[in-house]
Amino acid sequence: MATAAQTPIASPELRATPPTHWTQGVPDVSEIAHIPGEKGWPMVGHTFTQLRDPHAFTRRMVETYGKVYRVHSFGGWNVAMIGAEANEMVLFDREKRFSSEQGWGPILDQLFPRGLMLMDFDHHRADRRALSIAFKPGPMRHYADALNRGIGKRMGEWGEGPLQFYPAIKQLTLDLAADSFLGLPFGPEADAINTAFVDMVQASVAPVRKPLPFTKMKKGVDGRAFLVDYFTKETHRIRAEGGGQDMFSQFATAEYEDGSQMPVDEVVDHMNFLMMAAHDTITSSATSLVFYLAQNPEWQEKVRQELTAITGGEGKDLAYDQLGEPDLTEMAFKESLRMTPPVPSMPRRGLKAFEFGGYHIPAGQHVGINIHYTHHSEEYWDSPFTFDPMRFTPELVKARHKYAWVPFGGGAHMCLGLHFAYMQIKILMAHMLTRYRIEVAEGYNPAWQAWPIPQPKDGLRIELKKL
């Protein structure tokens, strides 16, 4: 039997048909029988149990079996490795033991192939370096101007009164992406593009993994086809007409170290993945921050006063050169990311055999870390279910395990757009909190959909009160 270490990393040629190497070299269950765990129901294992309440499932498994356990779900056996030490081993990956591409591949390959998250080692490094041009100071200043312009206008349009925040910020984030990322308005195509992204993200955790008619996976694959066509045409247009400072222009003209230009189909896949990441994860992150600030009005007021002092008050932009100043705003955002990380767990595949937590884990085994659980573990956090941005003072951050807080991942796969995320959230708060007081009904605590990206099931009902 071939081992995962002998399995080649996926190449573009393999993308014409669904890759088969996700299952090549997977150890027999007898090779992980020494690791405690459960198979669950026949055929489906614990797939539906995890989808119903993944956080409760993880808590139960850790309490029952410890911080290393095996579980059968989503068509195969997975080994969970829980805690900051596991996060460090998997994310920092000093010895290149773990494949992100072969971890995320079975989940995302039909939807987001060749995104940075689905690349490893030299290929990942080369593309990441080429794409990093989009996050240099020049383009970032352009994005900051576009964000201030778009967010400021939308805050005026929202006005005072009740608001279902999640769909409102989702639409705003999409519109901002049109301006900052593509440099053009979507117009009537906005709804179709938004639907395509939603369908692709929901398909990523669909129990049925084949695009059969009327399934979530079919809707997701159709969404991808729509966006590939759209972004391919736009890439050719930008290359023919010349680009600007928007992110798509930067990607479309990205070059490798040898001066060669990135192929159009790879530009399209990177842009598709980045739009998903920026659109849905920022939407989720902004929603959780607004919810926690509404629940904690004393912190909302601290952030408001800080941003008012920096910008000068209502309607004033938070300039690019001011982004490093709002410390309390950043601490509040970090705490909301701890409470509700936009990517609750991360899969990998072991390319080499390794030891962890006293267990031997064979080469080829699919493994995963659980960010949400670690972010709520009393081992690293006092009163972990309480919102407290003071956890992120420099002194406490320095004293804590570096991998106890990993909402943006870590190591070589640290989120390329994390500074863009901080920028968008700070600019959003600067315009929103200097205009409005955010309130929720007393005792309001909406249920959240935990996977694939957290969101409140009722859309988050808030009230905006004009200051």
Secondary structure, 3 states (H helix, E strand, C coil): CCCHHHCCCCCHHHHHCCCCCCCCCCCCHHHHCCCCEECCECCCECHHHHHHCHHHHHHHHHHHHCCEEEEEECCEEEEEECCHHHHHHHHHCCCCCEEHHHHHHHHHCCCCCCCHHHCCHHHHHHHHHHHHHHHCHHHHHHHHHHHHHHHHHHHHHHCCEEEEHHHHHHHHHHHHHHHHHHCCCCHHHHHHHHHHHHHHHHHCCCCCCCCCCCCHHHHHHHHHHHHHHHHHHHHHHHHHHCCCCCHHHHHHCCECCCCCECCHHHHHHHHHHHHHHHHHHHHHHHHHHHHHHHHCHHHHHHHHHHHHHHHCCCCCCCCHHHCCCCHHHHHHHHHHHHHCCCCCEEEEEECCCEEECCEEECCCCEEEEEHHHHHCCCCCCCCCCCCCHHHHCHHHHHHCCCCCCCCCCCHHHCCCCHHHHHHHHHHHHHHHHCCEEEECCCCCCCCEECCCCCEECCCCEEEEEEC
